[in-house]
Amino acid sequence: MGKIIIGFNEVIELNHILQGKDLKFKIHFHDACGGQSFSVEPLGNCACEGHYEEMKKEITGYFKEKGITVKFSENHLDFILT
């Protein structure tokens, strides 16, 4: 199986989903020769407190529907697709 590549439309759609669920996070897409990675930006100091697990659940569920697994870093604010 080759590298998993997603486009800007999926990132935009995912950000709309998070916004619709009133989760104060924004997904950023990073593309490099070696592949893609993603970072999660908390939108405000207190707005995200207690919502990190819900945010991760939404992201994981979104990609699971596409047959893609998400692997989060230890800081829970960066991830790759596998």
C-alpha positions in Angstrom: 0.0 0.0 0.0 1.4 3.5 -0.9 1.4 6.7 0.9 -1.9 8.1 2.0 -2.5 11.4 0.4 -5.4 13.7 1.2 -6.2 17.1 -0.2 -7.1 20.5 1.1 -10.8 19.8 0.8 -10.7 17.1 3.5 -8.9 19.5 5.8 -11.5 22.2 5.1 -14.3 19.7 5.7 -12.8 18.5 8.9 -12.3 22.0 10.2 -16.0 22.7 9.4 -17.0 19.5 11.4 -15.0 20.7 14.4 -16.5 24.2 14.2 -20.0 22.7 13.9 -19.4 20.7 17.1 -18.2 23.9 18.8 -14.7 22.4 19.2 -12.3 25.3 19.3 -9.5 23.7 17.2 -8.2 24.2 13.7 -6.4 21.5 11.6 -3.4 22.6 9.6 -2.0 20.7 6.7 1.8 20.3 6.1 3.0 18.9 2.9 6.6 18.0 2.2 8.6 15.7 -0.1 8.6 13.0 2.5 4.8 13.0 3.0 2.0 14.8 4.8 1.6 15.7 8.4 -1.0 17.7 10.4 -1.1 19.9 13.4 -4.0 21.0 15.6 -4.2 24.6 16.7 -6.2 25.3 19.9 -8.2 28.5 19.3 -7.9 30.2 22.7 -6.3 29.4 26.0 -9.4 28.2 27.9 -11.7 27.4 25.0 -10.2 24.0 24.5 -9.7 22.8 28.1 -11.4 19.5 28.6 -12.2 19.0 24.9 -8.9 17.4 23.6 -10.3 13.8 23.7 -13.5 14.9 21.9 -11.4 16.6 19.2 -9.2 13.5 18.8 -12.4 11.4 18.6 -13.8 13.5 15.8 -10.6 13.5 13.8 -10.1 9.8 14.2 -13.7 9.1 13.3 -13.5 11.3 10.2 -10.6 9.4 8.8 -11.8 6.0 10.0 -14.8 6.4 7.6 -12.3 6.8 4.8 -10.4 3.6 5.9 -7.4 5.7 7.3 -5.8 5.4 10.7 -4.7 8.4 12.6 -1.5 8.4 14.8 -1.2 11.3 17.2 2.0 12.5 18.7 2.6 12.6 22.4 1.6 16.2 22.6 -1.8 15.3 21.0 -1.5 18.3 18.7 0.3 16.7 15.8 -0.7 13.6 13.8 0.0 11.6 10.7 -2.2 9.2 8.7 -1.3 5.6 8.3 
